[in-house]
Amino acid sequence: MASEIPTEQWAQVIDETGGPLHYRRIPVAKPGPDEVLVNIKFSGVCHTDLHAWQGDWPLPTKMPLVGGHEGAGVVVARGELVEDVQIGDHVGIKWLNGSCLACGFCQQADEPLCPKPQLSGYTVDGTFQEYCIGKAAHVARIPKELPLDAVAPVLCAGITVYKGLKESGAQPGQWVAIVGAGGGLGSLALQYAKAMGLRTIGIDTGDAKKDMCATLGAEHFVDFAKSSNLVKDVQAATPDGLGPHAVLLVAVNERPFQQAAEYIRPRGTVVCIGMPAGAYMKAPVFETVVRMITIKGSYVGNRKDSAEALEFFARGLIKSPFQTVGLSELPSVYEKLQKGEVAGRYVLDTSK
């Protein structure tokens, strides 16, 4: 490893599930043969990070844990088997830190479904630190001309909603409802949808989120807190009154997952992306059958999806609404996320 790499670094560490965050110095890891060490410059903060902290998903976390999975930075060291990533390259550490690359899912470009995944900020230490390890095969390649603070949220939120829109099967000119449109994923989903030729309805609450959604291309906005009949209001937002062709659910609570099947048009597709703890997806069987509704889940994108999502950003078609604060201020960001007070995304500067 190069001599300029320190032996210690600042990080946000959770010692026990649900316990306090500790901003402290920890050792800098060394990359294994197929890994790279990335000097993280900026990291986005995702709602998944709250689940990792609170331990309310049916998936065990490592402890102690450094969270985070939207890290953008510079490669400063690499293992002896790594050839296609160079020192000095700009890369991103994503949710899927690594996979086996040998199972049937990995072989068919479904590596997010690998039965032995390494998940950044969940089963392996993530990007809320100055230096982070990533599997070289899975780091996202970031063109050096792109700003690392602005691209960080694309590494999870952007890739995830882009994949969801592809999974929806919606065609240019068709309508897509984005539920949770004012949040980090939703704000990017509106832009990807517009860039893909889709027409959008934003569903969220609050004037700040309404204004942001309009700025990002939403043609209609339905405030779920003010609506007396959400189903009718969403359907009325489409020209023929039949409802959207697809729904992307990036909400963080359960109720929207129960409503979507009611306002989707016949032969429409409901795509579940958000994962509220303990939530269930319910839909009336009769209406689902006779209206030929599809309900499906969409996880994170594969490596090709990631490259495509970043290409949209590189072309200037996607701008992530974000605010930058220091890594040391992560507890206050978590507090705002828990209260639903975040419009867009928070990005952490690891130098502060």
Disulfide bonds with the S-S distance in Angstrom:
none
